């Protein structure tokens, strides 16, 4: 048999035309025609044709293809039909009813085979078309879903960007708040140390004045020697002159250096700190300031000797009540200077000179509201200070001053 390549689209037409030509019955009446047992059943044809068909798949659209083997099977069936038809014609010449019936059955059998090929082909094509239609519909739905999801994704991305921007803004706000909070905490801590140092100076001035009174010191002369020509509102205000004396000597030449005062602050008794760290910068500061604040004549008149001074000159720190009070004052002044230098905020110390016009922004009267401020603030002048002022960042810790009515 000649080999031929038949296009898929023409197979149905070929089978259909050939079936029309060969579709007949033998002339005459044939009794009780029985189907030929050799006729292939639908199952046999489907088995022969199974390589031609494709079952639907969820993942792959089935395709109907004829290769050389399947085409050969089809042409074998056509050739067998032609041979059966020739046998059918021979059975008529000479006329042989038995052979005619046998040949007729064979022709019908081959025709049925071809018809089954055709039905299976058409069924497969219909299934393929339906599958392709379903796949196209499914693809359209998937495209719609993808479009909806992409739109939703774009919305989510937009929302995410907005949230990220909001989070970034909140982080910046938080950082600002944390920074401001740290500033406030620093300012609050510094204010505590500032007030403690001021109080310690006041606390040391009390026993100093008491001892001077007890040893018959001329307090009027002493006050006049500290700050001359001051008109005091009350006689009791003269005690502030002694505080001014102590402040001038305690802060004289003092530089703001960031010393670690953690261990110093853990010990309540400054003498314990001096004993634990005899070679520390604080120990040297305490000894130097004692020699500067307490004059030898004072110590000699107070205690009848200079034993404490001798120990301090040797780098030691006597455990006496008087020296303990002094050491406590020295501790707070030392901590104040160290703390000011350790702050992240820029800290400066300032001193108000005598005769300076009063300014409520930078000064605080040591006697509070003594009534003179109401007479005319612009006429109030500074006589002396009892505590220097500090400027920490934008915060001002006012200098404590003693005021008098000055000339405008």
C-alpha positions in Angstrom: 0.0 0.0 0.0 1.3 3.5 -0.8 2.3 5.5 2.1 0.5 8.8 2.3 0.3 11.7 4.8 -3.3 12.7 5.4 -4.0 16.0 7.1 -6.1 15.8 10.2 -8.7 18.3 8.9 -9.4 16.0 5.8 -9.7 12.7 7.5 -13.4 13.1 8.4 -14.3 14.0 4.9 -12.4 11.1 3.4 -14.1 8.6 5.8 -17.5 10.1 5.2 -17.3 10.1 1.4 -16.0 6.6 1.3 -18.7 5.3 3.6 -21.4 6.9 1.4 -20.0 5.1 -1.7 -19.8 1.8 0.0 -23.0 1.9 2.0 -25.3 -0.7 0.4 -26.8 -4.1 0.8 -26.7 -7.0 -1.7 -29.4 -7.2 -4.3 -32.1 -9.5 -3.1 -33.3 -10.7 0.1 -30.9 -12.4 2.5 -32.3 -14.3 5.4 -31.1 -13.9 9.0 -28.0 -12.0 8.6 -25.7 -12.5 11.5 -23.0 -10.2 12.5 -19.6 -11.4 11.7 -17.8 -12.4 14.8 -14.6 -10.9 13.3 -16.1 -7.4 13.3 -14.2 -5.2 15.7 -16.2 -3.9 18.6 -16.2 -0.3 19.9 -13.8 -1.3 22.6 -11.4 -2.8 20.0 -11.5 0.3 17.8 -11.0 2.5 20.8 -8.0 0.4 21.8 -6.6 0.7 18.3 -7.4 4.4 18.3 -6.3 5.2 21.9 -3.0 6.7 20.7 -5.1 9.2 18.6 -7.1 10.5 21.5 -6.2 12.6 24.5 -7.9 12.7 27.8 -8.7 16.1 29.3 -6.2 17.4 31.8 -6.5 20.2 34.3 -3.0 21.3 33.5 -2.7 20.7 29.8 -5.2 21.2 26.9 -5.5 17.9 25.0 -4.5 17.9 21.3 -5.7 15.5 18.6 -2.8 14.4 16.3 -2.4 11.6 13.7 1.0 10.1 13.2 2.1 7.7 10.5 1.0 4.6 12.5 -2.6 5.8 13.0 -2.9 6.9 9.4 -1.7 3.4 8.4 -4.3 1.8 10.6 -7.0 3.9 8.9 -5.8 3.1 5.4 -5.6 -0.6 6.3 -9.2 -0.5 7.3 -10.1 1.3 4.0 -8.1 -1.3 2.0 -9.8 -4.1 3.8 -13.2 -2.6 2.9 -12.2 -2.3 -0.8 -11.1 -6.0 -0.8 -14.4 -7.0 0.9 -16.3 -5.1 -1.7 -14.5 -6.9 -4.5 -15.3 -10.2 -2.9 -18.9 -9.1 -2.7 -18.9 -8.3 -6.5 -17.3 -11.7 -7.4 -20.0 -13.4 -5.4 -22.6 -12.2 -7.9 -20.7 -13.7 -10.9 -21.5 -16.5 -10.8 -24.4 -15.8 -8.5 -23.7 -17.5 -5.2 -26.1 -16.5 -2.4 -24.0 -17.9 0.4 -20.9 -16.1 -0.8 -22.9 -12.9 -1.3 -24.2 -13.0 2.3 -20.7 -13.7 3.6 -19.2 -10.9 1.5 -22.0 -8.6 2.5 -21.4 -9.2 6.2 -17.7 -8.5 5.7 -18.3 -5.3 3.9 -20.8 -4.1 6.6 -18.3 -5.1 9.2 -15.5 -2.9 7.7 -17.9 -0.1 7.2 -18.9 -0.2 10.8 -15.2 -0.1 11.7 -14.7 3.1 9.6 -17.9 4.6 11.1 -16.5 3.9 14.5 -13.2 5.6 13.5 -15.3 8.6 12.4 -17.4 8.7 15.6 -14.3 8.4 17.8 -12.6 11.1 15.8 -15.6 13.5 16.0 -16.0 12.7 19.7 -12.4 13.4 20.4 -12.5 16.7 18.4 -15.7 17.7 20.3 -14.0 16.9 23.6 -10.9 18.8 22.6 -13.0 21.8 21.5 -15.0 21.7 24.8 -11.7 21.4 26.8 -10.2 24.3 24.8 -13.4 26.3 25.5 -13.3 25.5 29.2 -9.6 26.3 29.3 -10.2 29.6 27.5 -13.0 30.4 30.0 -10.8 29.4 32.9 -8.0 31.4 31.5 -10.3 34.5 31.2 -11.4 34.0 34.8 -7.8 33.6 35.9 -6.9 36.8 34.0 -9.7 38.6 35.8 -8.6 37.3 39.1 -5.0 38.3 38.4 -6.2 41.7 37.4 -8.2 42.1 40.6 -5.3 40.8 42.7 -2.8 43.1 41.0 -5.1 46.0 41.7 -5.5 44.9 45.3 -1.7 44.4 45.5 -1.2 47.9 44.2 -3.6 49.3 46.8 -1.7 47.3 49.5 1.6 48.6 48.3 0.2 52.2 48.4 -1.1 51.6 51.9 2.2 50.1 52.9 4.1 53.1 51.7 1.7 55.4 53.5 2.2 53.3 56.7 5.9 53.2 56.3 5.9 57.0 55.9 3.7 57.3 59.0 6.0 54.9 60.9 9.0 56.9 59.9 7.3 60.1 61.0 6.4 58.5 64.3 9.9 57.3 64.8 11.3 60.8 64.2 8.7 62.1 66.6 9.6 59.4 69.2 13.3 60.2 68.8 12.6 63.9 69.3 10.5 63.1 72.4 13.2 60.8 73.8 15.8 63.5 73.2 13.6 66.1 74.8 12.9 63.7 77.7 16.6 63.1 78.1 17.1 66.9 78.2 14.4 67.3 80.7 15.8 64.5 82.9 19.3 66.0 82.6 17.9 69.5 83.5 16.0 68.0 86.4 19.0 66.1 87.7 21.2 69.2 87.3 18.6 71.3 89.2 18.7 68.8 92.1 22.5 69.0 92.3 22.5 72.8 91.9 20.1 73.2 94.8 22.0 70.7 96.9 25.3 72.6 96.4 23.6 75.9 97.2 22.2 74.4 100.4 25.5 72.8 101.4 27.1 76.3 101.2 24.4 77.7 103.4 24.8 74.7 105.8 28.6 75.3 106.2 28.2 79.0 106.7 26.1 78.4 109.8 28.8 76.6 112.0 31.4 79.0 110.6 29.5 82.0 111.9 28.7 80.2 115.1 32.3 79.5 115.8 33.3 83.0 115.0 30.7 84.3 117.5 31.9 81.8 120.1 35.5 82.9 119.7 34.8 86.6 119.8 35.4 87.5 116.2 34.3 90.9 115.2 31.5 90.0 112.8 30.9 93.6 111.6 34.5 93.9 110.6 34.5 90.5 109.0 31.4 91.4 106.9 32.8 94.7 105.9 36.1 93.1 104.9 34.2 90.6 102.7 32.0 93.2 100.8 32.4 96.8 101.9 29.8 99.5 101.8 26.7 97.4 101.6 23.4 98.7 103.0 21.6 95.7 104.4 17.8 95.6 104.7 18.1 93.7 107.9 21.0 93.0 110.3 20.4 89.2 109.8 21.1 89.6 106.1 24.8 90.0 106.9 25.0 86.2 107.1 24.8 86.2 103.3 28.1 88.0 103.1 29.8 84.9 104.7 28.1 82.7 102.1 29.4 85.0 99.4 32.9 84.6 100.9 32.7 80.8 100.8 31.3 80.8 97.2 34.0 82.9 95.9 36.7 80.6 97.3 35.0 77.4 96.4 34.4 78.3 92.7 37.6 80.3 92.3 39.6 78.9 89.4 37.2 76.0 89.1 37.0 74.4 85.6 34.1 72.2 84.4 35.6 68.8 83.8 33.6 65.6 83.3 34.7 63.5 86.2 33.0 60.3 87.1 31.1 60.9 90.4 29.2 57.6 90.5 31.2 56.1 93.4 31.3 59.4 95.2 27.5 59.6 95.1 27.0 56.1 96.4 28.7 57.0 99.8 26.6 59.2 102.1 29.5 60.2 104.3 32.1 62.2 102.2 34.8 61.2 104.6 34.3 57.6 103.6 34.8 58.6 100.0 38.0 60.5 100.9 39.3 57.5 102.8 38.4 55.1 100.0 40.0 57.3 97.3 42.7 59.4 99.0 44.5 60.1 95.7 41.4 61.0 93.7 40.8 64.4 92.0 38.0 65.0 94.5 40.3 64.4 97.4 42.8 66.9 96.1 40.0 69.4 95.4 38.7 69.0 98.9 42.1 69.6 100.6 43.0 72.6 98.4 39.6 74.3 99.0 39.8 73.7 102.8 43.1 75.5 102.9 41.7 78.3 100.9 38.3 78.7 102.7 39.4 78.2 106.4 42.1 80.7 107.2 44.8 79.6 109.7 43.8 82.3 112.2 40.2 81.0 112.0 41.2 77.4 112.7 43.6 78.4 115.4 40.9 80.5 117.2 38.2 77.8 116.6 40.2 74.8 117.9 43.2 76.2 119.6 45.6 74.5 117.1 46.3 73.8 113.5 46.2 70.1 113.6 43.5 69.7 110.9 45.4 72.0 108.6 48.5 69.9 109.2 46.7 66.7 108.3 45.2 68.3 105.1 48.7 69.5 104.1 49.8 65.9 104.3 47.0 64.8 102.0 44.9 63.4 104.8 41.4 64.2 105.9 40.5 64.5 109.6 37.4 62.9 110.9 35.9 65.8 112.7 32.4 67.3 112.7 33.7 70.6 111.2 35.7 68.9 108.5 32.8 66.6 107.7 30.4 69.5 107.1 33.1 71.2 104.9 33.7 67.9 103.0 30.0 67.6 102.3 29.9 71.1 100.8 33.0 70.3 98.8 31.4 67.1 97.5 28.3 68.9 96.1 30.3 71.7 94.5 32.6 69.0 92.9 29.6 67.0 91.7 28.0 70.2 90.3 31.0 71.1 88.2 31.5 67.5 87.0 27.8 67.0 86.2 27.7 70.3 84.2 30.7 69.1 82.1 29.2 65.7 81.5 25.9 66.8 80.1 25.2 66.4 76.4 23.8 69.9 76.5 26.3 72.8 76.5 26.7 74.1 80.1 28.2 77.4 81.1 28.8 78.9 84.5 28.3 82.7 84.9 29.0 85.1 87.7 27.1 88.4 88.2 29.4 91.4 89.1 28.6 93.9 91.7 26.6 96.9 90.5 24.9 94.9 87.7 21.3 95.8 87.1 18.9 93.1 88.4 17.5 90.7 85.7 14.8 88.3 86.6 15.8 86.0 83.7 19.3 85.3 85.2 19.1 86.3 88.8 17.2 85.4 92.0 17.2 87.4 95.1 18.7 85.5 98.0 16.1 87.0 100.4 13.2 86.3 98.1 10.5 89.0 97.7 11.7 91.6 100.2 9.4 94.3 99.0 12.1 96.3 97.3 11.4 94.8 93.9 8.0 96.4 93.9 9.6 99.8 94.4 11.2 99.6 91.0 13.0 96.6 89.5 15.1 98.8 87.2 16.7 100.5 90.3 17.8 97.2 92.0 21.5 96.5 91.8 23.6 93.4 92.7 25.8 93.8 95.8 27.2 90.2 95.8 26.3 86.6 94.9 25.8 83.7 97.1 25.6 81.2 94.3 26.9 81.4 90.7 24.4 80.8 87.8 24.5 78.1 85.2 23.1 78.0 81.6 22.4 74.4 80.4 21.2 74.4 76.9 18.2 76.6 76.9 17.6 76.3 80.6 18.9 78.9 83.1 19.7 78.2 86.7 19.6 81.7 88.2 22.5 83.1 90.2 21.6 83.8 93.8 22.2 87.5 94.5 21.9 90.0 97.3 20.3 93.2 96.0 20.2 96.8 97.2 18.7 100.0 96.0 21.2 101.5 93.7 21.5 104.7 91.8 19.8 104.7 88.4 
